Amino acid sequence: MTIKLIATDLDATFLRADKTFDRQAYDVMMNLAKQRGLTFVVATGNHPDKVKKYFEGANQDFILIANNGAEIVSQGEILTTYAIDPSAFAPVVQTVKAHQDHVSMGLVFTGITKAFMLKEMAALGLGERKAQFYFKDLVMIDDLAEISEPILKMTADFPDYEPEFMSAITEQDLPVHVTTSGYGAIDLVNPTVNKGVALKDLGQRLGIQPEEMTAFGDGLNDLEMLELVGQPYAMPNSDSELLTRDYQVAISDSNHDGVLKTILADIL
């Protein structure tokens, strides 16, 4: 089956540890993809503003699946969003507080244009300082009622405590899907969405079947996307769960531009 779409995660997959990538190889890849009619997709847990910063000065003619599938953006236009039911907000806040001794960043609510953080959450872990590094236009609030737009993702950091916190959320049967990209970061999104759901939705819009797609990932939040596509690649530095699956393995790890090397050697 001819590949028509290439999707990749960013952190610890496409990006090196210092959040850079081989820009010369990237330009070659993007030019070849355009010549051959392939669609390049970035699928990440990050907000669009963060992605734009990573690719500043580089070709951004790709489709973006942001916030772990809760938002699809093309050429600056939002194609689809999946908001979280507000009834989940308060229980998640209480769960974070119940496990606050393990928090390095309190709960942040990511909307379409801005992010919100309760002041009581800012007092946990590294607090507001860490949140401001990851979230542009962070608004500090006293009460959940001050959230003024639909929320696409809730995020908190629990280093070395992801399974315990995820279990605490899951056992409450809240209207959220909880996942982790590793390194302590835990994301909660609409229960109907993940990167795989968003990529399938995008494929339907573009007339591309899952078996005509390839994807690269390293974390558990990439699992549904990798299971969807016809040609999945795990990074050598992936979560051990991914390496037990029947996936191909990229030529090299994220710190050595494994995604770009594999695309140029095996796909284009």
N, C-alpha and C positions, 0 to 999 in steps of 0.2 A: 504494500500500500504506500502510495506517495505521501510524504509528509507535507502538509500545507500550513501547519501552525507550530511554533516553538514557544513554550512557556517556561519561565524560570522563576524560582524564588530568589530573593536577594541576599539576606543576611546568612553568612556561612554557606552560601551556594554560589551565587554570581559574584558577590562582593568579597574582597579580602577582609581580613580582620580590621584593617584600618579604614574600611568602607570605600576603598578605591577599586579600580579594575583597569585592565589593559585597554586604554582608549583607542590605540591604533588597531588592535585586533577587533575591537568592538565596531569601529567604523567599517572595516573590511567585511565583517559579518553582516552588518545592517545593509550595506550596499549589495552584497550577494543575495541576501534575503529579498530585497526589493526587486532585483533583477529577475528572480525566480518566482516572484509572486507569493512568497511566504509571509505570514503574519507573525510578528514577534510580540509576545505578551510578557509583561512583568507581573507576577502574582506574589503579593507580599502582605504581611501583617501591618506594614507601615501605612501612615497617612499619605495622601498624594503630595502634600507640601514637603514631606521628608524625602520622598522619591525624587521630586524635582531638584532638591538640593544635591542628592547623590549624582544626578546626571547633568548638573549645571555645566554648560559649555559643550555638551555632547548631544548627539542626535537623540531626540525624544519622540521620534515618530513610531511609538509603540502603543499598544493598548495596555492599560493599567487595571489590574484587579487588586484593589487596595483593601486594607482593614480585614484581611483574611477572608475575602470574598464578599464582604458586605457592600462593596461599591465597585462599579465598573466605569472607567473613564476612558474616553477616546478623544484625542485632540482637545483636551480641556473641557469636553462636554460630558456630563454625567449621564450615562446610559441607563443605569439601574442602581437602586439602593435597597438594602434590606435593613429596616430599623428594628431595634429591640423593643419589646413590650415594656413600657415603664413600670409595670407591676414587679419586674425583677430587680429594679434598682435598689430599693431598701433592703431586701434580704441579702443581696450581694454585699452591700455596705456592712451590714451586721456580721456577715461571715468573715470579711476582711478584718474587722475589729476583733473578732473572736480569736483570730490567728495573728494578731498584730506583732507578736514577738518575732515572727519570721519574715516580716515585710521589709523590703528595701525601697519600694516605692508604693505609696498608697494608691487607691483606686482612682483612675482617670476615665472620664466619659468622653468619648470622641464623637463629635457631631460632624455635619457636612462642612461647616465653615470654621468651627472652633472647637476647643476641648474645654471641659469643665472639671474642676476638682474641689471637693469639699474641703474647707479649711481644717477640719478634724483629720482628714486624710493626709494633708500636707505635713502634719506633725509626726507622721509615722516614717520610720526609716530615714532615707536621705531626703524625703519630703519634696517640697515644691521645687527645689533646685534640680533634682533628677528629672522630674516631670517636665520642667521647662526645656531641658535639653532635648527631649524626644517630641514634645508637642508645641507647635507654634500656636500663638494666640490662645494661651492657656488662661482661662477665666476662673478666678477663685470665688467660690460661693459658700454661703452659710447653710443653705437648705436645698434639697433636691428640687423643690418647686421653682427654683431659679434657672433650671435648665430650659433653654429657650428654643431648642431645635431637636429634631429626631436624633437619637443616638444610634450609631452604627456599631460601636465597639466599646467594651469596658476592659480596661487593662490594669493589672497590678503585677508587681515583681515579688516573687517568693523564691530566692535562690536556695537550691538544695531542698526545696519543700513543695515542689510542683505536685507530686502525686497526692500528697495529703490534702492540699487546698482544693485540688480538682475533685477529689472524692467528696469533700465537704460540700461543694457546690452541687455535684451530681446527685447526691442522696436526697437533696431537697426537691428534685423534680421541677426546677424552675424553667421558665420559657427561654432558655439560653443554651447555646452549644459552647462548651468550654474546651479550649485547646491550648497547646504550648508550642512555642517555637524554640524552646530550650533556653538555657542560661537564666532560668528563673522567671522569664516573661510568660504571663498567663493572660490569654485573651478570651473574652466572652462575647459572642455574637448571636444574631437571630438563629434560633434552633434549626431553621430550614436551610441554612447557608454554610458553606465552607469554600475553599478554593476550587474544589472539584465541581460543586454545583454552579459556581459562577463561570467556570471555564466551559461547562456544558451549555449553559445559557448563551455564552458568547459564541460558541460554535454554531448553535442554532441560528443566531442572528447572521452569521457569516456564511452559512451553508457548508460548514466543515464538520465532518463526523469525528467522534473521539478517536477512532482508529487512524485518523489522518493527522493526529497530534503527537508531539513528543514533549516531555516535561522533565525538569530537573528540580530536585529538592534534597533537603538534608534533615528536616525535622518532622515531628508528628503532625504539625499543621499542614504539611505537604502531602500527607498520606492519601487523602481522598482524590487529590489531583493526579497523583501518580497511578492510583488504581484506575482512574478514568481513561487515561490516554493509551494509545497503542504501543508507544515506545517510551517507557519510563526509565529515567536514569537517577540513581542515588549517588550522592557525593561520597568519596572515600571517607570523609569526615562526618558522615551521617550518624544520626541516632541509630543505635544497634538494631532497633526494631525494623528500620528500613533495609538494613543490610541482610536481614534474614529473608527478605522477600525476593521473588524471582524478577529482580530489576537488573538492567545493565548498570555498570558502575562507570562514572565519568573518568576520563583519562587521568586527571589529577585533582587534587583537593581545591577548596575555594581560595586558599592563599596562593595558589599557582594557576589561577584562571582556568580551572578545569572545565567550566561550562563553555567558554569561548573556544578552547582547544578542541573539545569534543564536537561542538557544532561544526567547526571548520574542517575537522578531519573526517567525521562520520556522516554528517547530515547535508551539508551544502556542497 
